[in-house]
Amino acid sequence: MQYSNPANLAILACPGGSAFADELLIHLKNHYLHIFNRSKADMAKRYSMGIEDVEKYINFVNEISASGQTAHHSDNKLHVPRFKMNARWSLFPNGEVKAEILESVRGKDVYIVQDVENHYPVSFNDGTLTRAMTVNDHLMMIFVTVDAVKQAAAGRITLVLPVYPYSRQHKRKGREGLTASRIGSILENLGVDRIITLDIHSREIGNGFNRMRIENLHASYQIIQKLSGIIPLQSDELVVVAPDTGAVDRNKFYATGIKKPLALLYKERDYSRVTKNAMESNIAEIKLLGKVRGKIVFMADDMIGTGGTLLKAMQFLKDEGAKQVICAVSLPVFSGDAINYFDEAYKKGLFYRIIGTNAVYHEELWQREWFVFVNITKLFAHTISRLHQGLSLSSILDNRDMIIKTLLLKNETPAAPEAN
């Protein structure tokens, strides 16, 4: 077992990311216990020690390094470090925010968790004030928190951002800024060493950084697991459809993995019109390459914002004779009145289910009959654990083997899909 003292690992949850962090911490502690329990017998044999002696020694090492942060539980022989660091965020009347770290993070491997698309009220000033925040507010909280952690002499700083802010502003058309890369450059200059995110809108964003790395995770394995519980993946009626040209690679990955045909929707846009909401998009015409009549359609995309593009695609597919439409999305933002528009579309039978992750905290969405919830905090917990131990992320970033095993358990024999 490659052992890196977990007492040196610190999780710091910004107000917007506290719900995601709490779920992540449960999986992180369970993962640590699993690693220890799986390996302690081998360690005892290797070093001619008793199991209890190994446990006591590991507890001793952890507690010496944890500076009183180890949580003792009578039902656990292993004393698991608390991981979560105490901090205070203050919101001032003029809108300024301040972060204070309430315990030492000197030399620690610190992971700051923030959900920039969490628009539910969050707590400030020791719980005496709650306020709903915008993306820009959450981004400013990241800046002040990173600065506080850096000033507190953390050894390494990693940002856990399930949704990368401003990720759709990654191309320059005319006199526009490359805001997605610029935000990353600011974070890099503040002292961030790494960002962990989910299905970033464009891989090109990371090309503007000098030393900071982006670990771009994928939820395709978790989504396929959920999809297999909705429809039989071996069905001849199933077809994968890319909702636009930008989503071809993602849907080709799914189509190859489950051995189904791939179709494509090509959208012609009128860029003189600005998308305002789900009903007022800039799509002028949609064309289909492939066949969907009488088929169960599966479409995957990285993000749903206002949802107008996807709703038009669903309507078009139903008009083309699709039997059923199922969608998957890694980042279910559902901005503005998007949920209401999807409620209406569901009543009309335009789609059957939308599979989405908890990368965005959205209680109202999770209560919908048509929404299938996918928890990806375990994926992030395993990533953090492996990074802290200095282990490879190859098996996590390239999840084709896990998908193949899942399908083999369902009596499938797929070819290895191309990297997503």
C-alpha positions in Angstrom: 0.0 0.0 0.0 1.3 3.4 -0.9 0.6 5.4 2.2 0.3 9.2 2.4 -0.7 10.4 5.8 -4.4 11.4 5.5 -4.0 13.9 8.4 -2.2 16.2 5.9 -5.3 16.3 3.7 -7.7 19.2 4.3 -11.1 19.9 2.8 -12.3 23.5 2.9 -15.9 24.0 1.8 -17.0 27.5 0.5 -20.6 28.4 1.4 -21.9 27.5 -2.0 -20.0 24.1 -2.1 -20.9 22.9 1.5 -23.6 20.5 0.4 -21.3 18.9 -2.3 -18.4 18.8 0.2 -20.5 17.1 2.9 -21.3 14.3 0.5 -17.7 14.1 -0.7 -16.4 13.8 2.9 -18.6 10.8 3.5 -17.1 9.0 0.5 -13.6 10.1 1.3 -13.7 8.7 4.8 -15.2 5.4 3.6 -12.6 5.2 0.8 -9.8 5.7 3.4 -11.3 3.1 5.7 -11.6 0.7 2.7 -8.0 1.2 1.7 -6.8 0.6 5.2 -8.9 -2.4 6.0 -7.9 -4.0 2.7 -4.2 -3.6 3.3 -3.7 -4.0 7.0 -3.6 -7.8 6.9 -0.8 -7.6 4.2 1.1 -5.1 6.3 0.8 -7.2 9.4 2.2 -10.2 7.6 4.9 -8.3 5.9 6.2 -6.7 9.1 5.4 -9.6 11.4 3.0 -7.6 13.4 -0.5 -8.3 14.8 -3.5 -6.7 13.2 -4.2 -4.6 16.3 -0.6 -3.5 16.4 -0.8 -2.2 12.8 -4.0 -0.3 13.6 -2.5 1.2 16.7 0.6 2.3 14.9 -1.3 3.9 12.0 -3.5 5.7 14.6 -0.4 6.9 16.4 1.1 8.3 13.2 -2.2 10.0 12.1 -2.8 11.6 15.5 0.7 12.9 15.9 0.3 14.7 12.5 -3.4 15.7 12.9 -2.9 18.1 15.8 -6.1 17.1 17.5 -8.1 16.8 14.3 -8.7 13.1 14.5 -12.2 12.0 15.2 -12.5 9.1 17.7 -15.4 6.7 17.2 -15.9 3.7 19.5 -17.3 1.7 16.6 -14.1 2.2 14.5 -10.8 0.7 15.3 -9.2 3.2 12.9 -9.3 6.8 14.0 -10.2 8.6 10.8 -9.0 12.2 10.4 -11.8 14.8 10.2 -10.5 16.2 6.9 -12.9 19.2 6.9 -11.3 22.4 8.1 -13.2 25.1 10.1 -13.5 28.5 8.4 -15.7 31.6 8.6 -17.1 33.6 5.7 -18.3 37.1 6.4 -20.6 39.2 4.1 -20.5 42.9 4.6 -23.3 45.4 3.8 -21.5 46.7 0.7 -21.3 43.2 -0.7 -17.7 42.4 0.2 -16.8 38.9 1.4 -14.0 37.8 3.7 -12.7 34.3 4.4 -11.0 33.3 7.7 -9.4 30.0 8.2 -10.0 29.0 11.9 -7.3 26.3 12.2 -3.8 25.7 10.9 -3.4 24.5 7.3 0.4 25.1 7.2 2.0 22.6 4.9 -1.3 20.8 4.2 -2.7 19.5 0.9 -5.8 21.7 0.8 -8.9 21.1 -1.4 -11.3 24.0 -1.7 -14.8 23.0 -2.8 -17.1 25.5 -4.5 -20.4 25.2 -6.5 -20.5 28.3 -8.6 -24.0 27.5 -9.9 -25.6 27.1 -6.5 -28.3 29.8 -6.4 -29.9 28.7 -3.2 -29.4 30.9 0.0 -26.1 30.2 1.7 -25.0 31.1 5.3 -22.6 33.9 6.3 -21.5 35.6 9.5 -21.7 32.4 11.6 -25.2 31.6 10.3 -26.8 34.9 11.2 -27.2 35.9 7.5 -28.3 34.0 4.5 -28.1 35.2 0.9 -28.6 33.7 -2.6 -25.4 34.3 -4.6 -24.6 34.7 -8.3 -21.8 33.0 -10.2 -19.8 36.1 -9.8 -20.4 36.2 -6.1 -19.3 32.6 -5.8 -16.2 33.3 -7.9 -15.2 36.2 -5.6 -15.5 33.8 -2.6 -13.1 31.5 -4.4 -10.6 34.3 -4.8 -10.7 35.5 -1.2 -10.6 31.8 0.1 -7.6 30.9 -2.0 -5.8 34.0 -0.8 -6.6 33.2 2.8 -5.3 29.6 2.4 -2.2 30.9 0.6 -1.5 33.4 3.3 -1.9 30.6 5.9 1.0 28.8 4.2 -0.8 25.7 2.7 1.5 23.3 1.0 -0.6 22.8 -2.1 -4.0 24.3 -3.2 -6.5 22.4 -5.3 -9.9 23.8 -6.4 -12.8 21.3 -6.6 -15.2 23.0 -9.0 -17.8 20.6 -10.3 -18.8 23.4 -12.8 -16.0 25.5 -14.2 -17.1 29.1 -14.2 -17.5 31.0 -17.5 -16.6 27.8 -19.4 -18.8 28.7 -22.4 -16.7 31.8 -23.0 -13.8 29.9 -24.5 -13.9 31.1 -28.2 -13.1 34.5 -29.5 -15.6 35.7 -32.1 -14.8 39.3 -33.0 -14.1 41.6 -30.1 -14.7 39.2 -27.3 -12.6 38.1 -24.4 -11.4 34.5 -23.6 -12.9 34.8 -20.1 -12.7 31.0 -19.3 -9.0 31.0 -19.7 -8.5 34.4 -18.0 -10.3 33.2 -14.9 -8.0 30.2 -14.7 -5.0 32.5 -15.2 -6.2 34.6 -12.2 -6.5 31.5 -10.1 -3.1 30.3 -11.1 -1.5 33.7 -10.2 -3.3 33.5 -6.8 -1.4 30.2 -6.1 -3.8 27.4 -7.2 -1.9 24.3 -8.3 -4.7 22.3 -9.7 -8.4 22.3 -10.6 -10.7 19.3 -10.5 -13.8 19.7 -12.6 -16.5 17.8 -14.5 -16.9 17.7 -18.3 -15.4 21.1 -18.9 -17.0 22.7 -22.0 -13.8 23.0 -23.9 -10.4 21.3 -23.3 -8.8 24.3 -24.9 -9.4 26.3 -21.7 -6.4 24.7 -20.0 -4.0 25.6 -22.8 -3.7 29.1 -21.4 -2.1 28.0 -18.1 1.6 27.9 -17.4 1.8 25.4 -14.5 -1.7 24.9 -13.2 -3.3 21.6 -14.2 -7.0 20.8 -14.9 -8.2 17.3 -14.1 -11.4 16.9 -16.2 -13.5 14.1 -14.9 -16.3 12.4 -16.7 -19.6 10.9 -15.4 -20.2 8.6 -18.4 -19.7 5.4 -16.3 -22.3 6.6 -13.7 -24.7 7.7 -16.5 -24.5 4.4 -18.3 -25.3 2.6 -15.0 -28.4 4.8 -14.6 -29.4 4.3 -18.2 -29.2 0.5 -17.9 -31.8 0.8 -15.1 -34.2 2.7 -17.4 -34.0 0.7 -20.6 -32.2 -2.5 -21.7 -29.0 -1.5 -23.3 -29.1 -4.5 -25.7 -32.4 -3.3 -27.2 -32.4 -3.0 -31.0 -34.6 0.1 -30.7 -31.9 2.1 -29.0 -30.0 4.8 -31.0 -27.6 7.5 -29.8 -28.1 11.0 -31.2 -25.6 13.9 -30.9 -27.7 17.0 -30.3 -25.2 19.2 -32.2 -21.8 19.0 -33.9 -20.0 20.0 -30.6 -21.4 16.9 -28.9 -20.4 14.4 -31.5 -17.3 13.0 -29.7 -19.2 12.6 -26.4 -22.1 10.7 -28.1 -19.7 8.7 -30.2 -18.1 7.5 -27.0 -21.5 6.3 -25.8 -22.5 4.8 -29.1 -19.3 2.8 -29.4 -19.5 1.7 -25.8 -23.0 0.3 -26.0 -22.6 -0.7 -29.6 -25.5 1.3 -31.0 -25.8 3.5 -34.2 -25.0 7.2 -34.0 -27.1 9.9 -35.5 -26.5 13.6 -35.6 -28.7 16.8 -35.4 -27.2 19.7 -37.4 -28.4 23.1 -36.3 -28.2 26.2 -38.3 -28.2 29.3 -36.1 -29.1 32.9 -36.7 -26.3 34.7 -34.7 -28.1 38.1 -35.1 -30.5 36.8 -32.5 -29.6 36.4 -28.8 -30.9 33.4 -26.8 -33.1 34.8 -24.0 -34.8 31.7 -22.6 -35.8 28.2 -23.6 -38.4 29.4 -26.0 -36.4 32.2 -27.7 -33.2 30.6 -29.0 -31.1 31.5 -32.1 -31.7 28.1 -33.8 -33.1 28.8 -37.3 -33.2 25.2 -38.7 -32.5 21.6 -37.6 -31.4 18.8 -39.9 -31.1 15.0 -39.1 -28.3 12.7 -40.3 -29.5 9.2 -39.4 -32.7 7.4 -38.6 -34.8 7.8 -35.4 -38.3 6.7 -36.5 -39.6 4.1 -34.1 -36.4 4.3 -32.0 -35.6 5.0 -28.4 -33.2 8.0 -28.6 -30.4 8.6 -26.1 -28.7 12.1 -26.3 -25.9 13.3 -24.1 -24.6 16.8 -23.6 -22.3 18.6 -21.1 -24.7 21.3 -19.9 -28.3 22.4 -19.8 -28.6 26.2 -19.3 -31.9 27.6 -20.4 -32.6 24.3 -22.2 -33.9 25.9 -25.4 -31.6 24.0 -27.7 -32.4 20.6 -26.1 -36.2 21.3 -26.1 -36.1 22.1 -29.8 -34.1 19.0 -30.5 -36.6 16.9 -28.5 -39.6 18.4 -30.5 -37.8 17.7 -33.8 -37.0 14.1 -32.9 -40.6 13.4 -31.9 -41.8 15.0 -35.2 -39.3 12.7 -37.0 -41.0 9.7 -35.3 -38.8 8.9 -32.3 -40.6 6.5 -30.0 -39.0 7.8 -26.8 -36.3 10.4 -25.9 -33.9 10.1 -23.0 -31.2 12.7 -22.3 -28.1 12.8 -20.1 -26.3 15.9 -18.9 -23.3 16.3 -16.7 -24.0 19.8 -15.6 -27.8 20.4 -15.0 -27.8 24.1 -14.4 -31.4 24.8 -15.5 -31.2 28.5 -15.5 -34.2 30.9 -15.1 -37.6 29.2 -15.9 -36.0 26.2 -17.5 -37.6 23.7 -15.1 -41.0 25.0 -15.9 -40.4 24.6 -19.7 -39.2 21.1 -19.2 -42.3 20.3 -17.1 -44.5 21.4 -20.0 -42.4 19.4 -22.5 -42.7 16.3 -20.3 -46.5 16.6 -20.1 -46.5 16.8 -23.9 -44.4 13.6 -24.1 -41.4 15.2 -25.8 -39.1 13.2 -23.6 -39.1 10.4 -21.0 -36.2 11.0 -18.6 -33.2 13.3 -18.1 -30.2 11.8 -16.3 -28.2 14.4 -14.5 -25.5 14.7 -11.8 -25.4 16.6 -8.5 -22.6 18.8 -9.9 -25.1 21.6 -9.4 -27.1 21.9 -6.1 -30.7 22.1 -7.3 -33.3 20.8 -4.9 -36.2 21.8 -7.1 -34.9 19.8 -10.0 -34.1 16.7 -8.0 -37.8 16.4 -7.0 -39.0 16.1 -10.6 -40.4 12.8 -11.8 -38.6 13.1 -15.1 -35.1 13.8 -13.5 -32.9 10.8 -12.7 -30.3 11.7 -10.0 -26.6 10.7 -10.4 -24.3 11.3 -7.4 -20.8 11.9 -8.6 -19.2 12.9 -5.2 -17.7 9.4 -4.9 -15.9 10.0 -8.2 -14.4 13.3 -6.8 -13.5 11.6 -3.5 -11.5 8.9 -5.2 -9.8 11.5 -7.4 -8.8 13.6 -4.3 -7.5 10.5 -2.5 -5.4 9.4 -5.4 -4.0 12.9 -6.0 -3.1 13.2 -2.3 -1.3 9.9 -2.4 0.5 10.8 -5.7 -1.1 8.0 -7.6 -2.1 7.9 -11.3 -5.6 9.1 -12.3 -5.6 7.1 -15.6 -8.2 4.6 -14.5 -10.5 7.5 -13.4 -10.0 9.9 -16.4 -10.2 7.0 -18.9 -13.2 5.0 -17.6 -13.6 2.7 -20.6 -12.7 -0.4 -18.7 -15.3 0.3 -16.0 -18.0 0.8 -18.6 -17.0 -2.5 -20.4 -17.2 -4.4 -17.1 -20.6 -2.9 -16.4 -21.9 -4.0 -19.8 -20.3 -7.5 -19.5 -22.2 -8.0 -16.2 -25.4 -7.3 -18.3 -24.3 -10.0 -20.8 -23.0 -7.4 -23.3 -19.8 -7.7 -25.2 -18.9 -4.2 -26.4 -15.9 -3.0 -28.2 -13.7 -0.5 -26.3 -15.1 3.0 -26.9 -12.9 5.8 -28.0 -11.8 8.3 -25.3 -14.5 10.8 -24.4 
